[in-house]
Amino acid sequence: MRVLVTGGAGYIGSVITDQLIDDGHAVVVYDNLSKGHADAVAREATFVEADLTSGDTLRATLVEHRIDAVIHMAASSLVGESMTAPGRYYTNNVVSSLRLLDALVQTNVRMLVFSSTAAVYGEPARQPITETDPTSPSNTYGETKLAVERAMHWYHHAHAIRYASLRYFNAAGATSRRGERHDPETHLIPLVLRAAQDARFPITVFGNDYPTRDGTCVRDYVHVSDLARAHVLALEALARKDIAEPIFNLGCGEGYTVQEVIDAAKKVTGREIPVKAGPRRPGDPAVLIASSERIKSVLGWNAQASSLETIVGSAWRWETTFSQSGNANHKGTRVHGAGADAV
């Protein structure tokens, strides 16, 4: 297939692009580089630097490259920022997605895989969370992702767009080619590894009195390569018209505490990690774990690289090699447009 990946210059988007190319698909990456990196785009991909709100550029890209399907990764994704700048999140996440959906209708592209989030569940009453549990976002970020899911439902009914929405829990780890390069960095594992490299940057543990096995929060982590494979499986199922229920959780079904992540990082790096105790953050649930039974049964997906030691080990190799040396490898075709955020 010929696949457009919005936000394909970002952390997860670049890994998905690599997976698509490895599986024989032709890929066009569409990204405005506000958060992504041009050197994270695979050599074999065509790169269009443009924004989703640039309707003419978007439609021209879909037509010129004869796109069959879209994987939509472009979004703003910082929970805290979403609460202080809700307008930006509605514009980047909802308005831009509606522009994309309209462009798909206008160019007769009928397959869409969407990057959603566990934040749509808010603070769930039970664990593990299933796709049929109530959605009640507790922040603007989750609300905007849920709004796009609802829009896709109605575009499906009105325009026969086939879609799958993958609700991520915590993407983590690195491949041999790609890793996390967020600015600012807010994810636990790269922050812990940064503390291992430099004692001037201790990791702050927000709350150590939760009702968990060691008092720190429990979260469900999935390796970014496992996550990328789930997107390709969803795309192939859409092509076969083989998805009856389009919503899928994407986690591992088990969780690790913040302290267990720190302990794993100590083991992997062989270094002490400076830690500071901080207060609980408002709205942080004690436990967030996914039930991924649906994606396993419907798409045949299974986590293959998502043990905690594998995730942390892969991220550490990235931190100590590629991120320090640059990893500037993009030689592909670049097309300039009006200037999509990368997850």
Stockholm file with secondary structure:
# STOCKHOLM 1.0

chainA/1-343         MRVLVTGGAGYIGSVITDQLIDDGHAVVVYDNLSKGHADAVAREATFVEADLTSGDTLRATLVEHRIDAVIHMAASSLVGESMTAPGRYYTNNVVSSLRLLDALVQTNVRMLVFSSTAAVYGEPARQPITETDPTSPSNTYGETKLAVERAMHWYHHAHAIRYASLRYFNAAGATSRRGERHDPETHLIPLVLRAAQDARFPITVFGNDYPTRDGTCVRDYVHVSDLARAHVLALEALARKDIAEPIFNLGCGEGYTVQEVIDAAKKVTGREIPVKAGPRRPGDPAVLIASSERIKSVLGWNAQASSLETIVGSAWRWETTFSQSGNANHKGTRVHGAGADAV
#=GR chainA/1-343 SS CEEEEETTTSHHHHHHHHHHHHTTCEEEEEECCSSSCGGGSCTTSEEEECCTTCHHHHHHHHHHTTCCEEEECCCCCCHHHHHHCHHHHIIIIIIHHHHHHHHHHHHTCCEEEEEEEGGGGCSCSSSSBCTTSCCCCSSHHHHHHHHHHHHHHHHHHHHCCEEEEEEESEEECCCSSCCCCCSSCCCHHHHHHHHHHCTTSCEEEECSCSSSSSSSCEECEEEHHHHHHHHHHHHHHHHTTCCSSCEEEESCSCCEEHHHHHHHHHHHHCSCCCEEEECCCTTCCSEECBCCHHHHHHHCCCCSSCSHHHHHHHHHHHHHTHHHHCCCCCCSCEEECCCCCCC
#=GC SS_cons         CEEEEETTTSHHHHHHHHHHHHTTCEEEEEECCSSSCGGGSCTTSEEEECCTTCHHHHHHHHHHTTCCEEEECCCCCCHHHHHHCHHHHIIIIIIHHHHHHHHHHHHTCCEEEEEEEGGGGCSCSSSSBCTTSCCCCSSHHHHHHHHHHHHHHHHHHHHCCEEEEEEESEEECCCSSCCCCCSSCCCHHHHHHHHHHCTTSCEEEECSCSSSSSSSCEECEEEHHHHHHHHHHHHHHHHTTCCSSCEEEESCSCCEEHHHHHHHHHHHHCSCCCEEEECCCTTCCSEECBCCHHHHHHHCCCCSSCSHHHHHHHHHHHHHTHHHHCCCCCCSCEEECCCCCCC
//
